[in-house]
């Protein structure tokens, strides 16, 4: 057994950005989407949740899709909002989602990466069909 192994301590001149180049530049986040997932038994609950959020916050509520749309595997409704509202909208959804699954992703420079690598979930993680998403910025109206 080799007992001469020494841990390398970070030096004051070593920053997190130097240790991980991806931390040195963060794409601009233009907004966020929260996709509320539901089914036939919870469509009224989801509609009420989304309508209440749209009244409470300055955000855009999309259509209540009673079929899978885009990369989403379940029925869904989208809430779109600017970054300044994240700290209000997301905690509110956490407290009021009532068991519904919520998929949250930023809107930045790469639609595919935003959905695949930068996403957050409340509830069960659902499989997305990412084949339709490009690696450029998406077009979103906030």
VMD Tcl script that draws the C-alpha trace (Angstrom):
set ca {
  {0.00 0.00 0.00}
  {1.39 3.39 -1.00}
  {1.34 5.76 1.97}
  {3.12 8.60 0.17}
  {-0.03 9.89 -1.53}
  {-0.73 13.46 -0.53}
  {-3.96 15.36 -1.08}
  {-3.53 18.47 -3.16}
  {-4.99 21.45 -1.40}
  {-6.43 24.21 -3.55}
  {-4.28 27.31 -3.45}
  {-5.70 30.79 -2.95}
  {-4.91 31.49 -6.61}
  {-6.94 28.49 -7.82}
  {-10.54 29.44 -8.48}
  {-13.55 27.26 -9.14}
  {-13.61 28.66 -12.69}
  {-10.03 27.49 -13.26}
  {-10.84 24.05 -11.89}
  {-13.85 23.73 -14.19}
  {-13.78 25.82 -17.38}
  {-17.57 25.50 -17.76}
  {-17.97 27.61 -14.61}
  {-16.04 30.51 -16.11}
  {-18.79 31.51 -18.52}
  {-22.50 31.24 -17.86}
  {-24.92 31.74 -20.75}
  {-27.48 34.48 -20.30}
  {-30.74 33.13 -18.90}
  {-33.55 34.96 -20.70}
  {-36.32 33.28 -18.72}
  {-37.71 30.01 -17.48}
  {-40.41 27.54 -18.44}
  {-42.29 25.48 -15.91}
  {-44.23 22.64 -17.52}
  {-47.00 21.30 -15.32}
  {-47.71 17.65 -16.15}
  {-51.10 16.05 -15.59}
  {-53.50 13.40 -16.87}
  {-57.26 12.92 -17.30}
  {-57.83 12.68 -13.55}
  {-55.82 15.82 -12.72}
  {-56.56 18.16 -15.64}
  {-58.88 20.38 -13.55}
  {-56.26 20.58 -10.78}
  {-53.55 21.53 -13.27}
  {-55.75 24.12 -14.99}
  {-56.56 25.74 -11.63}
  {-52.89 25.74 -10.60}
  {-51.79 27.36 -13.87}
  {-54.61 29.91 -13.94}
  {-53.91 30.87 -10.34}
  {-50.18 31.28 -11.10}
  {-51.02 33.46 -14.13}
  {-53.18 35.71 -11.96}
  {-50.69 35.86 -9.08}
  {-47.48 36.44 -11.09}
  {-46.51 38.38 -14.20}
  {-46.09 35.30 -16.42}
  {-47.50 33.76 -19.56}
  {-49.70 30.71 -19.31}
  {-49.73 28.47 -22.36}
  {-52.51 26.21 -23.55}
  {-53.65 23.28 -21.46}
  {-52.61 20.43 -23.77}
  {-54.66 17.29 -23.25}
  {-52.14 15.26 -25.23}
  {-48.34 15.02 -25.24}
  {-46.80 18.00 -27.08}
  {-43.21 18.61 -28.14}
  {-40.69 16.71 -26.03}
  {-43.14 16.27 -23.17}
  {-44.40 12.72 -22.50}
  {-47.55 13.76 -20.66}
  {-50.34 16.27 -20.98}
  {-48.98 19.64 -19.93}
  {-49.37 23.37 -19.52}
  {-46.44 25.78 -19.78}
  {-45.78 28.76 -17.55}
  {-43.16 31.17 -18.99}
  {-41.56 33.94 -16.98}
  {-38.54 36.21 -16.66}
  {-35.61 35.29 -14.38}
  {-36.53 37.90 -11.78}
  {-39.66 35.85 -10.92}
  {-37.87 32.52 -10.38}
  {-37.55 33.03 -6.62}
  {-41.28 33.64 -6.32}
  {-42.81 31.26 -8.88}
  {-40.80 28.10 -8.19}
  {-41.27 28.09 -4.39}
  {-44.97 28.85 -4.89}
  {-45.28 25.87 -7.26}
  {-43.41 23.67 -4.76}
  {-45.97 24.53 -2.11}
  {-49.08 24.35 -4.31}
  {-48.45 21.67 -6.96}
  {-50.44 19.11 -4.98}
  {-48.53 16.11 -6.29}
  {-48.41 17.25 -9.93}
  {-45.07 16.83 -11.69}
  {-43.36 20.10 -12.62}
  {-40.51 20.27 -15.14}
  {-38.47 23.50 -15.00}
  {-35.79 24.60 -17.44}
  {-33.98 27.82 -18.25}
  {-34.22 29.58 -21.59}
  {-30.67 30.33 -22.69}
  {-28.34 29.67 -25.61}
  {-29.05 25.98 -26.26}
  {-32.56 24.52 -26.28}
  {-31.37 20.91 -26.11}
  {-28.96 21.51 -23.23}
  {-31.57 23.59 -21.37}
  {-34.03 20.67 -21.47}
  {-31.50 17.86 -20.94}
  {-28.74 19.17 -18.66}
  {-30.01 22.32 -16.97}
  {-33.48 21.15 -15.96}
  {-35.05 20.68 -12.54}
  {-37.94 18.44 -11.51}
  {-40.56 18.50 -8.80}
  {-41.97 15.02 -8.46}
  {-41.13 12.10 -10.71}
  {-38.60 12.61 -13.49}
  {-40.31 11.83 -16.80}
  {-38.56 10.79 -20.03}
  {-38.43 13.60 -22.59}
  {-38.24 13.04 -26.35}
  {-35.29 15.32 -27.08}
  {-34.95 14.46 -30.78}
  {-36.87 17.57 -31.85}
  {-34.75 20.04 -29.91}
  {-31.90 21.89 -31.57}
  {-28.60 23.01 -30.10}
  {-29.29 26.69 -30.76}
  {-31.35 29.12 -28.75}
  {-35.08 28.54 -28.76}
  {-37.60 31.21 -29.70}
  {-39.62 32.23 -26.66}
  {-42.03 35.03 -25.92}
  {-41.87 36.09 -22.29}
}
mol new
graphics top color blue
foreach p $ca { graphics top sphere $p radius 0.5 }
foreach p [lrange $ca 0 end-1] q [lrange $ca 1 end] { graphics top cylinder $p $q radius 0.2 }
display resetview
